[in-house]
Amino acid sequence: MKISSESDFKHISYVGVYFQPGSAGNFFSRSLSLCGPDWYYLELNTVDTEKKFNLISYRHAPNYKTWPQFEDIYGGNSRRELPEDSVNIYSMHLDCKTLFTSDIVGDDDRLITILIDPQEHMEFVIANAKKKDSVHPQNYPPNEIEDFKKANTVHHTVLLENIVKSESSLLGEIEQVAKLVNKKLTDKSQDYIIRLYREWLNTIPNNLI
C-alpha cells in the first residue's frame, strides 16, 4: 500500500504502531489518540479529548486484575465507521500478522508503519514487560527489530529513549507521526498527552533509561 500524496489524500489514515512487549507501545498509541478528535483508538463515539483522556488514564489500572486486561480494553475501528480524513491507530507486537487487509484499508487510504526501537535499552523493555506481565524475556528473538525493518516499509522509527526521558522528547516523536498524516498538535492535545505521560511514568521501572 503506497502513501498517497497530500493532493490526492481524501480518506483515512491508518497508523500501525509496532513494538516489542515492554517498549511503551500501548502508552504511545494512547498518547496518539489524544492528538485530536479525529484520532481514533477508542470507541467511535468518544471524540472529546477530555473524555478520551479520562477513559485511557492510568489511574484506572488498579481496577483491573492484570496489566494486559487494562491495556487491551481498546482497539481500532472498522473503516466503515470512520469519518473522512480521520486517523485510526492500531498497536501490535512485532510478531503479529498485519491487520491491514483490503477489507480494512481502502485503495485511497494512507497506511503508516511506526516502529518503536529500544536500541540499547532492552534491560528496560524486559523489566517493564515483567512488571506488567506482558511476556517472558526468552520470547524476544535475536535481531527482531532489524528483521522487521528489512521485511516492512517503516515510515518513522520512534526511539524508546525519547518516549521515556522527557515531555519534550515524547512530544517531538508524536509530532513526527502527526506530520506523516498532515496533522498538527494543538496546545490542548499537548497538555493532555503530558498529563498521561506523567501518570505513565509512575508505572514503569525506575532509573533504567
Backbone as a chain_set.jsonl record, in Angstrom:
{"seq": "MKISSESDFKHISYVGVYFQPGSAGNFFSRSLSLCGPDWYYLELNTVDTEKKFNLISYRHAPNYKTWPQFEDIYGGNSRRELPEDSVNIYSMHLDCKTLFTSDIVGDDDRLITILIDPQEHMEFVIANAKKKDSVHPQNYPPNEIEDFKKANTVHHTVLLENIVKSESSLLGEIEQVAKLVNKKLTDKSQDYIIRLYREWLNTIPNNLI", "coords": {"N": [[0.847, -1.192, 0.0], [0.822, 2.053, -1.055], [1.853, 5.336, 0.08], [-0.368, 7.949, -0.28], [-0.147, 11.025, -2.122], [-0.224, 14.393, -0.746], [-2.06, 15.91, -2.134], [-3.886, 14.125, -3.29], [-4.948, 12.766, -1.199], [-7.775, 11.741, 0.405], [-9.163, 10.288, 2.195], [-8.84, 8.015, 4.751], [-6.38, 7.715, 7.331], [-4.276, 5.125, 8.381], [-2.535, 4.189, 11.157], [-0.102, 2.112, 12.133], [1.309, 0.994, 15.012], [4.114, -0.599, 15.856], [5.77, -2.81, 18.071], [7.978, -4.18, 20.59], [6.95, -6.209, 23.359], [6.743, -4.392, 26.339], [8.034, -2.12, 25.502], [6.732, 0.327, 25.515], [4.661, 0.643, 23.662], [1.844, 0.504, 23.911], [1.319, 2.694, 25.562], [2.315, 4.758, 23.893], [0.54, 4.599, 21.752], [-1.879, 5.242, 23.005], [-1.266, 7.862, 23.666], [-1.106, 9.002, 21.11], [-3.796, 8.947, 20.422], [-4.782, 11.112, 21.696], [-4.192, 13.262, 20.167], [-6.122, 14.64, 18.758], [-9.668, 15.173, 17.994], [-10.205, 13.64, 15.763], [-8.586, 11.446, 15.809], [-8.476, 8.071, 16.251], [-8.573, 5.608, 18.648], [-10.103, 4.63, 20.477], [-13.599, 3.881, 21.22], [-15.856, 4.872, 18.627], [-17.672, 6.876, 19.341], [-16.411, 8.464, 21.137], [-15.017, 11.259, 21.013], [-14.299, 13.621, 22.16], [-11.551, 15.214, 23.608], [-10.991, 15.42, 26.355], [-12.73, 13.511, 27.428], [-11.691, 11.242, 26.219], [-9.157, 11.186, 27.408], [-9.888, 10.717, 30.081], [-10.916, 8.147, 29.864], [-8.682, 6.585, 29.118], [-6.863, 6.986, 31.085], [-4.204, 6.254, 33.359], [-4.856, 6.005, 35.962], [-6.894, 4.262, 36.204], [-5.842, 1.75, 36.081], [-5.389, 0.131, 38.48], [-7.909, -0.96, 38.83], [-8.147, -3.231, 37.361], [-7.491, -6.728, 37.031], [-5.13, -7.603, 35.872], [-2.289, -6.242, 34.082], [-2.351, -6.666, 31.211], [-5.162, -6.848, 30.827], [-5.979, -4.243, 31.377], [-4.585, -2.854, 29.371], [-5.581, -3.855, 26.999], [-8.155, -3.01, 26.522], [-9.084, -1.321, 24.6], [-9.247, -0.7, 21.04], [-8.72, -0.506, 17.429], [-10.998, 0.939, 14.995], [-13.436, -0.192, 12.596], [-13.252, 0.421, 9.035], [-15.586, 1.416, 7.831], [-16.858, 2.811, 9.811], [-15.503, 5.148, 10.225], [-14.966, 8.677, 9.97], [-14.288, 10.903, 7.173], [-10.886, 11.793, 6.467], [-9.82, 11.049, 8.895], [-7.815, 9.551, 11.545], [-6.777, 6.339, 12.235], [-5.718, 4.279, 14.776], [-3.675, 1.517, 15.377], [-2.176, -0.793, 17.587], [0.483, -3.085, 17.783], [2.284, -6.084, 18.508], [5.542, -7.064, 17.339], [5.51, -9.594, 16.217], [2.97, -9.976, 15.329], [0.526, -10.801, 12.899], [-0.22, -8.813, 10.049], [-2.839, -6.419, 10.366], [-3.885, -4.956, 8.421], [-5.65, -5.529, 6.085], [-7.273, -5.825, 2.831], [-9.984, -5.507, 3.248], [-10.112, -3.797, 5.338], [-8.459, -1.548, 4.885], [-8.827, 0.917, 2.489], [-8.299, 1.497, -1.094], [-7.561, 4.145, -1.533], [-6.704, 5.014, 0.89], [-4.382, 5.986, 3.475], [-1.531, 4.375, 4.677], [0.455, 3.998, 7.412], [3.433, 2.96, 8.872], [4.746, 2.605, 12.013], [7.551, 2.154, 14.022], [8.752, 1.184, 17.162], [11.842, 1.511, 18.562], [13.968, 0.039, 20.797], [16.726, 0.232, 20.954], [19.665, 0.378, 22.791], [18.344, -0.251, 25.116], [17.233, -2.639, 26.166], [17.179, -3.766, 28.678], [15.443, -2.171, 30.132], [13.097, -2.688, 28.639], [12.581, -5.444, 29.068], [12.346, -5.489, 31.866], [10.123, -3.827, 32.191], [8.192, -5.278, 30.8], [8.073, -7.574, 32.396], [7.155, -6.434, 34.781], [4.626, -5.672, 34.046], [3.471, -7.988, 33.334], [3.615, -8.899, 30.671], [5.133, -10.525, 28.826], [7.384, -13.314, 28.578], [10.916, -12.974, 29.036], [12.475, -14.632, 27.359], [11.13, -14.72, 25.023], [11.906, -12.847, 23.167], [13.107, -12.659, 20.103], [16.412, -12.858, 18.65], [17.755, -10.035, 16.899], [15.297, -9.009, 16.183], [14.198, -6.431, 15.745], [15.727, -5.422, 13.593], [15.149, -7.348, 11.662], [12.441, -6.85, 11.288], [12.536, -4.306, 10.15], [13.756, -4.889, 7.725], [11.82, -6.411, 6.489], [9.605, -4.82, 6.218], [8.132, -1.683, 5.193], [9.068, 0.991, 6.918], [7.859, 3.945, 8.117], [8.414, 5.784, 10.078], [10.728, 5.67, 12.714], [10.441, 5.382, 16.072], [12.26, 6.304, 18.853], [12.708, 4.53, 21.792], [13.947, 5.672, 24.013], [13.355, 8.379, 23.667], [10.646, 8.419, 24.181], [10.569, 7.934, 26.893], [12.333, 9.693, 28.3], [11.722, 12.508, 28.518], [9.155, 15.097, 28.57], [9.244, 16.827, 26.367], [10.754, 15.397, 24.464], [9.092, 13.198, 24.005], [6.818, 14.499, 22.928], [8.011, 15.462, 20.644], [8.422, 13.112, 19.132], [5.763, 12.333, 18.733], [4.831, 14.482, 17.245], [6.228, 14.033, 14.889], [4.917, 11.782, 13.895], [2.376, 12.875, 13.538], [2.878, 14.691, 11.456], [3.23, 12.96, 9.331], [0.662, 12.27, 8.658], [-0.405, 14.623, 7.926], [-1.278, 16.318, 10.021], [-1.557, 18.508, 12.901], [-0.393, 19.14, 16.214], [-2.381, 20.448, 18.804], [-2.292, 22.961, 21.414], [-3.938, 22.14, 23.485], [-4.098, 19.367, 23.076], [-1.416, 18.661, 23.517], [-1.2, 19.266, 26.232], [-2.868, 17.318, 27.41], [-1.56, 14.994, 26.606], [0.845, 15.25, 27.993], [-0.105, 15.099, 30.604], [-0.99, 12.429, 30.63], [1.447, 11.167, 30.186], [2.846, 11.782, 32.571], [1.345, 10.32, 34.4], [1.844, 7.745, 33.43], [4.597, 7.454, 33.864], [4.756, 6.702, 36.492], [4.281, 4.025, 36.417], [6.302, 2.538, 35.359], [9.566, 0.849, 35.289], [12.167, 2.227, 37.339], [14.96, 4.396, 36.694], [16.266, 3.082, 34.572], [16.505, 4.073, 32.09]], "CA": [[0.0, 0.0, 0.0], [1.664, 3.245, -1.107], [1.313, 6.52, 0.73], [-0.872, 8.886, -1.262], [0.366, 12.378, -1.977], [-1.134, 15.247, 0.018], [-3.103, 16.439, -3.003], [-4.932, 13.158, -3.614], [-5.391, 12.088, 0.015], [-9.136, 12.176, 0.69], [-9.896, 9.338, 3.02], [-8.483, 7.693, 6.132], [-5.009, 7.29, 7.614], [-4.114, 4.031, 9.337], [-1.213, 4.233, 11.781], [0.227, 0.885, 12.854], [2.428, 1.145, 15.946], [4.679, -1.931, 16.088], [6.69, -2.709, 19.2], [8.2, -5.35, 21.428], [6.308, -6.064, 24.663], [7.55, -3.687, 27.331], [8.708, -0.958, 24.922], [5.876, 1.517, 25.596], [3.795, 0.761, 22.502], [0.469, 0.802, 24.307], [1.306, 4.086, 26.017], [2.493, 5.654, 22.751], [-0.711, 4.579, 20.99], [-2.851, 6.035, 23.769], [-0.879, 9.264, 23.523], [-1.512, 9.428, 19.772], [-5.245, 9.141, 20.363], [-5.085, 12.423, 22.275], [-3.76, 14.315, 19.246], [-7.27, 15.4, 18.284], [-10.931, 14.421, 17.963], [-10.264, 12.755, 14.601], [-7.637, 10.342, 16.004], [-9.291, 7.037, 16.879], [-8.047, 4.394, 19.26], [-11.203, 4.243, 21.356], [-14.859, 3.758, 20.51], [-16.076, 5.985, 17.712], [-18.46, 7.961, 19.916], [-15.587, 9.184, 22.106], [-14.157, 12.144, 20.236], [-13.856, 14.718, 23.015], [-10.223, 14.881, 24.119], [-11.051, 15.226, 27.802], [-13.371, 12.219, 27.684], [-10.717, 10.207, 25.849], [-8.149, 11.123, 28.465], [-10.456, 10.09, 31.28], [-11.064, 6.719, 29.609], [-7.407, 5.874, 28.996], [-5.994, 7.38, 32.192], [-3.57, 5.162, 34.097], [-5.424, 5.889, 37.307], [-7.842, 3.149, 36.192], [-5.135, 0.464, 36.024], [-5.622, -0.73, 39.656], [-9.236, -1.574, 38.797], [-8.065, -4.446, 36.552], [-6.736, -7.791, 37.688], [-3.804, -7.703, 35.269], [-1.959, -5.168, 33.147], [-2.906, -6.917, 29.872], [-6.584, -6.514, 30.79], [-6.086, -2.788, 31.284], [-4.035, -2.348, 28.119], [-6.266, -4.404, 25.828], [-9.587, -2.697, 26.537], [-9.467, -0.534, 23.436], [-8.559, -1.021, 19.789], [-9.106, 0.3, 16.282], [-12.352, 0.873, 14.458], [-13.516, -0.631, 11.206], [-13.199, 1.552, 8.104], [-16.906, 1.964, 7.506], [-17.317, 3.664, 10.903], [-14.633, 6.302, 10.403], [-15.226, 9.824, 9.096], [-13.244, 11.295, 6.233], [-9.69, 12.493, 6.942], [-9.527, 10.675, 10.278], [-6.632, 8.724, 11.772], [-7.14, 5.145, 13.001], [-4.479, 3.789, 15.376], [-3.577, 0.133, 15.815], [-0.897, -1.128, 18.215], [0.715, -4.511, 17.565], [3.619, -6.624, 18.717], [6.241, -7.285, 16.07], [5.212, -10.904, 15.653], [1.567, -10.045, 14.918], [0.215, -10.721, 11.484], [-0.774, -7.491, 9.767], [-4.29, -6.259, 10.413], [-4.283, -4.031, 7.372], [-6.079, -6.262, 4.904], [-8.018, -4.998, 1.889], [-11.328, -5.211, 3.732], [-9.987, -2.744, 6.341], [-7.836, -0.375, 4.288], [-9.249, 1.167, 1.12], [-7.237, 1.792, -2.052], [-7.153, 5.542, -1.44], [-6.322, 5.339, 2.266], [-2.956, 6.11, 3.769], [-1.076, 3.387, 5.644], [1.711, 4.436, 8.01], [4.021, 1.997, 9.802], [5.601, 3.204, 13.037], [8.29, 1.139, 14.773], [9.443, 1.652, 18.364], [13.152, 0.855, 18.638], [14.575, 0.211, 22.123], [18.177, 0.378, 20.83], [20.443, -0.291, 23.846], [17.584, -0.235, 26.371], [16.477, -3.881, 26.358], [17.011, -4.017, 30.118], [14.176, -1.515, 30.468], [11.997, -3.381, 27.966], [12.3, -6.71, 29.754], [11.865, -5.176, 33.215], [8.772, -3.284, 32.062], [7.32, -6.394, 30.416], [7.885, -8.407, 33.59], [6.344, -5.693, 35.743], [3.259, -5.587, 33.556], [3.014, -9.335, 32.992], [3.371, -8.886, 29.233], [5.729, -11.626, 28.092], [8.619, -13.804, 29.18], [12.084, -12.424, 28.334], [13.02, -15.523, 26.343], [10.327, -14.609, 23.804], [12.44, -11.796, 22.294], [14.058, -13.262, 19.165], [17.564, -12.028, 18.278], [17.659, -9.226, 15.675], [13.879, -8.857, 15.824], [13.967, -5.09, 15.214], [16.333, -5.323, 12.259], [14.395, -8.204, 10.751], [11.196, -6.159, 10.969], [12.864, -3.217, 9.22], [14.044, -5.467, 6.411], [10.623, -7.026, 5.91], [8.499, -3.867, 6.137], [8.42, -0.27, 4.961], [8.859, 1.737, 8.164], [7.795, 5.363, 7.774], [9.098, 6.527, 11.142], [11.195, 4.872, 13.846], [10.384, 6.098, 17.345], [13.239, 5.805, 19.815], [12.141, 4.327, 23.124], [14.534, 6.65, 24.928], [12.641, 9.644, 23.525], [9.344, 8.29, 24.845], [10.719, 7.867, 28.346], [13.23, 10.606, 29.022], [11.199, 13.846, 28.823], [7.919, 15.504, 27.907], [9.539, 17.437, 25.072], [11.188, 14.378, 23.503], [7.884, 12.444, 23.651], [6.019, 15.315, 22.022], [8.724, 15.506, 19.373], [8.127, 11.891, 18.386], [4.353, 12.367, 18.343], [4.718, 15.461, 16.167], [6.715, 13.395, 13.664], [3.825, 10.937, 13.391], [1.307, 13.764, 13.075], [3.272, 15.241, 10.158], [3.05, 11.934, 8.309], [-0.751, 12.239, 8.264], [-0.787, 16.017, 7.676], [-1.976, 16.861, 11.184], [-0.752, 19.286, 13.834], [-0.798, 19.056, 17.607], [-2.833, 21.686, 19.433], [-1.823, 23.126, 22.795], [-4.803, 21.314, 24.334], [-3.666, 17.982, 22.924], [-0.129, 18.513, 24.192], [-1.443, 19.265, 27.681], [-3.406, 16.013, 27.817], [-0.501, 13.999, 26.421], [1.783, 15.409, 29.114], [-0.759, 14.551, 31.801], [-0.94, 10.965, 30.529], [2.859, 10.801, 30.353], [3.19, 11.859, 33.994], [0.734, 9.151, 35.045], [2.528, 6.535, 32.953], [5.923, 7.365, 34.484], [4.62, 6.03, 37.789], [4.015, 2.605, 36.202], [7.432, 1.89, 34.679], [10.774, 0.675, 36.126], [12.916, 3.46, 37.541], [16.413, 4.533, 36.534], [16.827, 2.179, 33.568], [16.784, 4.903, 30.916]], "C": [[0.879, 1.236, 0.0], [1.009, 4.377, -0.338], [0.852, 7.488, -0.344], [-0.235, 10.247, -1.054], [-0.674, 13.228, -1.265], [-2.308, 15.705, -0.839], [-4.22, 15.439, -3.268], [-5.424, 12.39, -2.388], [-6.773, 12.61, 0.42], [-9.803, 11.341, 1.766], [-9.296, 9.18, 4.422], [-7.007, 7.333, 6.222], [-5.037, 6.17, 8.649], [-2.68, 4.061, 9.848], [-1.027, 2.947, 12.572], [1.46, 1.107, 13.703], [2.913, -0.257, 16.318], [5.764, -1.833, 17.156], [6.886, -4.057, 19.866], [7.494, -5.154, 22.761], [7.249, -5.408, 25.669], [8.196, -2.422, 26.804], [7.763, 0.219, 24.688], [4.941, 1.689, 24.397], [2.364, 1.1, 22.847], [0.351, 2.249, 24.766], [1.417, 5.045, 24.841], [1.217, 5.726, 21.917], [-1.794, 5.385, 21.698], [-2.555, 7.525, 23.628], [-1.291, 9.804, 22.155], [-3.01, 9.718, 19.701], [-5.668, 10.492, 20.918], [-4.702, 13.573, 21.357], [-4.918, 15.162, 18.736], [-8.514, 14.548, 18.229], [-11.023, 13.434, 16.814], [-9.182, 11.68, 14.626], [-8.35, 9.274, 16.816], [-8.459, 5.857, 17.367], [-9.109, 3.817, 20.192], [-12.463, 4.027, 20.528], [-15.131, 5.03, 19.709], [-16.799, 7.151, 18.367], [-17.686, 8.746, 20.973], [-14.597, 10.049, 21.348], [-13.664, 13.333, 21.051], [-12.547, 14.347, 23.702], [-10.241, 14.637, 25.617], [-11.684, 13.884, 28.149], [-12.43, 11.074, 27.331], [-9.667, 10.055, 26.947], [-8.684, 10.396, 29.694], [-10.654, 8.585, 31.093], [-9.737, 5.974, 29.651], [-6.444, 6.172, 30.128], [-5.46, 6.167, 32.957], [-4.069, 5.06, 35.539], [-6.438, 4.749, 37.382], [-7.147, 1.787, 36.279], [-5.374, -0.418, 37.253], [-6.979, -1.416, 39.668], [-9.268, -2.881, 38.009], [-7.182, -5.471, 37.25], [-5.314, -7.889, 37.159], [-3.569, -6.497, 34.362], [-2.487, -5.442, 31.746], [-4.393, -6.594, 29.763], [-6.781, -5.012, 30.65], [-5.662, -2.297, 29.91], [-4.824, -2.777, 26.892], [-7.724, -3.988, 25.719], [-10.036, -1.926, 25.309], [-8.679, -0.978, 22.213], [-9.112, -0.19, 18.659], [-10.544, 0.07, 15.856], [-12.332, 0.35, 13.029], [-13.67, 0.584, 10.292], [-14.566, 2.195, 7.896], [-17.414, 2.908, 8.597], [-16.602, 5.005, 10.949], [-14.99, 7.438, 9.464], [-14.04, 10.131, 8.2], [-12.108, 12.034, 6.935], [-9.393, 12.196, 8.411], [-8.296, 9.772, 10.327], [-7.033, 7.571, 12.677], [-5.863, 4.458, 13.475], [-4.628, 2.326, 15.779], [-2.223, -0.05, 16.497], [-0.728, -2.639, 18.197], [2.13, -4.898, 17.938], [4.244, -6.985, 17.365], [5.881, -8.612, 15.418], [3.75, -11.056, 15.227], [1.453, -10.036, 13.402], [-0.464, -9.371, 11.213], [-2.294, -7.501, 9.823], [-4.802, -5.475, 9.219], [-4.59, -4.757, 6.069], [-6.978, -5.362, 4.045], [-9.424, -4.674, 2.365], [-11.309, -4.157, 4.834], [-9.491, -1.452, 5.708], [-8.272, -0.243, 2.835], [-8.081, 1.56, 0.228], [-6.709, 3.215, -1.934], [-6.742, 5.961, -0.032], [-4.806, 5.387, 2.412], [-2.592, 5.134, 4.884], [0.325, 3.756, 6.113], [2.195, 3.381, 9.009], [5.01, 2.71, 10.716], [6.254, 2.072, 13.823], [8.936, 1.788, 15.993], [10.715, 0.83, 18.536], [13.771, 1.106, 20.012], [16.065, 0.536, 22.075], [18.866, -0.352, 21.99], [19.669, -0.456, 25.149], [16.726, -1.492, 26.567], [16.293, -4.228, 27.83], [15.703, -3.384, 30.597], [12.995, -2.293, 29.896], [11.608, -4.65, 28.728], [11.762, -6.465, 31.158], [10.432, -4.656, 33.174], [7.782, -4.38, 31.687], [7.046, -7.31, 31.608], [6.94, -7.728, 34.58], [4.879, -5.698, 35.353], [2.754, -6.911, 32.996], [2.707, -9.464, 31.502], [3.889, -10.128, 28.524], [6.974, -12.091, 28.828], [9.816, -13.314, 28.369], [12.611, -13.311, 27.221], [12.236, -15.44, 25.027], [10.785, -13.485, 22.873], [13.467, -12.407, 21.348], [15.234, -12.321, 18.892], [17.281, -11.276, 16.977], [16.214, -8.96, 15.25], [13.593, -7.49, 15.205], [14.507, -4.973, 13.79], [15.588, -6.18, 11.244], [13.081, -7.537, 10.338], [11.447, -5.045, 9.963], [13.119, -3.74, 7.811], [12.781, -5.954, 5.714], [9.489, -6.036, 5.668], [9.003, -2.47, 5.782], [8.069, 0.5, 6.225], [8.933, 3.231, 7.851], [8.408, 6.255, 8.851], [9.481, 5.562, 12.252], [11.224, 5.761, 15.081], [11.415, 5.487, 18.278], [12.609, 5.7, 21.191], [12.673, 5.362, 24.11], [13.796, 7.991, 24.86], [11.246, 9.6, 24.143], [9.499, 8.476, 26.346], [11.335, 9.117, 28.953], [12.645, 11.973, 29.35], [9.897, 14.1, 28.086], [8.208, 16.02, 26.501], [9.97, 16.402, 24.04], [10.023, 13.485, 23.087], [7.049, 13.224, 22.649], [6.691, 15.432, 20.655], [8.446, 14.284, 18.519], [6.677, 11.887, 17.901], [4.135, 13.359, 17.208], [5.205, 14.887, 14.842], [5.647, 12.499, 13.054], [2.709, 11.803, 12.827], [1.628, 14.348, 11.695], [3.036, 14.237, 9.036], [1.61, 11.848, 7.818], [-1.309, 13.656, 8.11], [-1.648, 16.61, 8.786], [-1.001, 17.671, 12.04], [-1.295, 19.116, 15.25], [-1.262, 20.42, 18.095], [-2.259, 21.768, 20.845], [-2.632, 22.254, 23.75], [-4.373, 19.855, 24.278], [-2.352, 17.741, 23.656], [-0.303, 18.457, 25.7], [-1.942, 17.903, 28.154], [-2.359, 14.907, 27.652], [0.494, 14.06, 27.567], [1.177, 14.862, 30.4], [-0.718, 13.02, 31.793], [0.488, 10.466, 30.748], [3.253, 10.797, 31.827], [2.563, 10.72, 34.784], [1.513, 7.884, 34.701], [3.891, 6.365, 33.608], [5.883, 6.629, 35.82], [4.408, 4.525, 37.646], [5.208, 1.846, 35.664], [8.614, 1.72, 35.628], [11.579, 1.984, 36.192], [14.382, 3.301, 37.16], [17.041, 3.532, 35.557], [17.047, 2.871, 32.222], [17.112, 6.307, 31.416]], "O": [[1.617, 1.459, 0.96], [-0.204, 4.394, -0.128], [1.628, 7.814, -1.242], [0.17, 10.586, 0.057], [-1.845, 12.857, -1.179], [-3.42, 15.871, -0.338], [-5.372, 15.833, -3.452], [-6.228, 11.467, -2.518], [-6.921, 13.789, 0.741], [-10.907, 11.666, 2.202], [-9.262, 10.143, 5.189], [-6.449, 6.724, 5.309], [-5.732, 6.257, 9.661], [-1.73, 3.97, 9.07], [-1.716, 2.719, 13.566], [2.539, 1.378, 13.177], [2.217, -1.006, 17.004], [6.573, -0.905, 17.154], [6.064, -4.962, 19.723], [7.44, -4.029, 23.256], [8.398, -5.819, 25.827], [8.846, -1.707, 27.566], [7.971, 1.014, 23.772], [4.475, 2.802, 24.15], [1.73, 1.897, 22.156], [-0.596, 2.947, 24.406], [0.696, 6.042, 24.787], [0.854, 6.796, 21.428], [-2.539, 6.125, 21.057], [-3.464, 8.343, 23.491], [-1.77, 10.933, 22.05], [-3.437, 10.632, 18.996], [-6.772, 10.966, 20.648], [-4.866, 14.737, 21.722], [-4.705, 16.301, 18.32], [-8.44, 13.331, 18.397], [-11.816, 12.494, 16.864], [-8.887, 11.069, 13.599], [-8.782, 9.531, 17.939], [-7.747, 5.207, 16.602], [-9.02, 2.671, 20.631], [-12.413, 3.991, 19.298], [-14.688, 6.119, 20.075], [-16.57, 8.302, 17.995], [-18.259, 9.61, 21.637], [-13.474, 9.627, 21.072], [-12.698, 13.986, 20.658], [-12.446, 13.282, 24.312], [-9.566, 13.727, 26.099], [-11.226, 13.197, 29.062], [-12.368, 10.067, 28.036], [-9.334, 8.943, 27.36], [-7.997, 9.554, 30.273], [-10.569, 7.828, 32.059], [-9.67, 4.856, 30.163], [-5.322, 5.666, 30.134], [-6.173, 5.186, 33.171], [-3.726, 4.115, 36.249], [-6.805, 4.312, 38.473], [-7.804, 0.776, 36.527], [-5.549, -1.626, 37.091], [-7.186, -2.357, 40.434], [-10.29, -3.566, 37.984], [-6.245, -5.119, 37.968], [-4.393, -8.218, 37.907], [-4.508, -5.825, 33.934], [-3.033, -4.529, 31.126], [-4.845, -6.116, 28.723], [-7.643, -4.558, 29.897], [-6.308, -1.417, 29.34], [-4.742, -2.128, 25.85], [-8.463, -4.548, 24.91], [-11.228, -1.876, 25.005], [-7.596, -1.552, 22.325], [-9.89, 0.736, 18.892], [-11.206, -0.867, 16.301], [-11.317, 0.445, 12.34], [-14.151, 1.636, 10.713], [-14.662, 3.418, 7.796], [-18.304, 3.719, 8.343], [-17.052, 5.914, 11.647], [-15.285, 7.205, 8.292], [-12.925, 9.67, 8.445], [-12.333, 12.799, 7.872], [-8.778, 13.014, 9.095], [-7.805, 9.297, 9.303], [-7.569, 7.79, 13.764], [-5.017, 4.094, 12.658], [-5.595, 1.951, 16.443], [-1.221, 0.487, 16.025], [-1.644, -3.386, 18.539], [3.07, -4.136, 17.713], [3.537, -7.182, 16.377], [5.941, -8.739, 14.195], [3.335, -12.137, 14.811], [2.202, -9.341, 12.714], [-1.194, -8.857, 12.06], [-2.946, -8.451, 9.391], [-6.01, -5.343, 9.027], [-3.873, -4.613, 5.078], [-7.389, -4.284, 4.473], [-10.004, -3.676, 1.938], [-12.365, -3.666, 5.233], [-10.041, -0.381, 5.966], [-8.11, -1.172, 2.044], [-7.007, 1.912, 0.716], [-5.534, 3.464, -2.205], [-6.464, 7.135, 0.21], [-4.063, 4.887, 1.568], [-3.267, 5.076, 5.912], [1.262, 3.82, 5.318], [1.442, 2.964, 9.889], [5.972, 3.33, 10.262], [5.576, 1.134, 14.242], [9.593, 2.822, 15.873], [10.666, -0.396, 18.642], [14.068, 2.249, 20.359], [16.614, 1.059, 23.045], [18.68, -1.557, 22.161], [20.263, -0.768, 26.181], [15.61, -1.404, 27.081], [15.338, -4.92, 28.184], [14.955, -3.985, 31.368], [12.007, -2.528, 30.592], [10.429, -4.884, 28.994], [10.834, -7.144, 31.598], [9.619, -5.007, 34.029], [6.662, -4.41, 32.197], [5.919, -7.764, 31.803], [6.045, -8.361, 35.14], [3.996, -5.723, 36.21], [1.751, -6.96, 32.283], [1.696, -10.047, 31.108], [3.179, -10.723, 27.714], [7.551, -11.341, 29.615], [9.741, -13.245, 27.142], [13.143, -12.805, 26.233], [12.643, -16.032, 24.028], [10.111, -13.202, 21.882], [14.6, -12.652, 21.76], [15.058, -11.103, 18.905], [16.647, -11.811, 16.068], [15.951, -8.711, 14.073], [12.83, -7.395, 14.244], [13.82, -4.483, 12.894], [15.418, -5.777, 10.094], [12.659, -7.643, 9.186], [10.664, -4.857, 9.032], [12.741, -3.107, 6.826], [12.687, -5.912, 4.487], [8.516, -6.365, 4.99], [10.157, -2.127, 6.042], [6.893, 0.641, 6.561], [9.958, 3.719, 7.375], [8.868, 7.359, 8.559], [8.672, 4.74, 12.682], [11.94, 6.761, 15.127], [11.435, 4.271, 18.468], [12.042, 6.668, 21.697], [11.925, 5.869, 24.946], [13.63, 8.66, 25.88], [10.724, 10.626, 24.578], [8.659, 9.102, 26.992], [10.903, 9.559, 30.018], [13.022, 12.562, 30.363], [9.571, 13.421, 27.113], [7.495, 15.686, 25.555], [9.602, 16.505, 22.87], [9.964, 13.055, 21.935], [6.619, 12.676, 21.635], [6.013, 15.493, 19.63], [8.254, 14.404, 17.309], [6.403, 11.476, 16.774], [3.339, 13.102, 16.305], [4.662, 15.213, 13.787], [5.489, 12.459, 11.834], [2.159, 11.505, 11.766], [0.735, 14.482, 10.859], [2.683, 14.619, 7.92], [1.359, 11.407, 6.697], [-2.521, 13.866, 8.155], [-2.623, 17.315, 8.523], [0.216, 17.536, 11.917], [-2.5, 18.969, 15.454], [-0.614, 21.433, 17.831], [-1.798, 20.77, 21.398], [-2.09, 21.696, 24.704], [-4.293, 19.184, 25.307], [-2.195, 16.728, 24.338], [0.375, 17.682, 26.375], [-1.491, 17.395, 29.18], [-2.288, 13.99, 28.471], [0.937, 13.023, 28.059], [1.873, 14.231, 31.195], [-0.447, 12.392, 32.817], [0.703, 9.456, 31.419], [3.937, 9.877, 32.274], [3.166, 10.209, 35.727], [1.801, 7.061, 35.57], [4.302, 5.238, 33.883], [6.866, 6.008, 36.225], [4.359, 3.816, 38.651], [5.143, 0.625, 35.522], [8.664, 2.377, 36.668], [11.653, 2.736, 35.22], [14.963, 2.224, 37.286], [18.211, 3.177, 35.697], [17.694, 2.323, 31.329], [17.385, 7.2, 30.614]]}, "num_chains": 1, "name": "protein.A"}
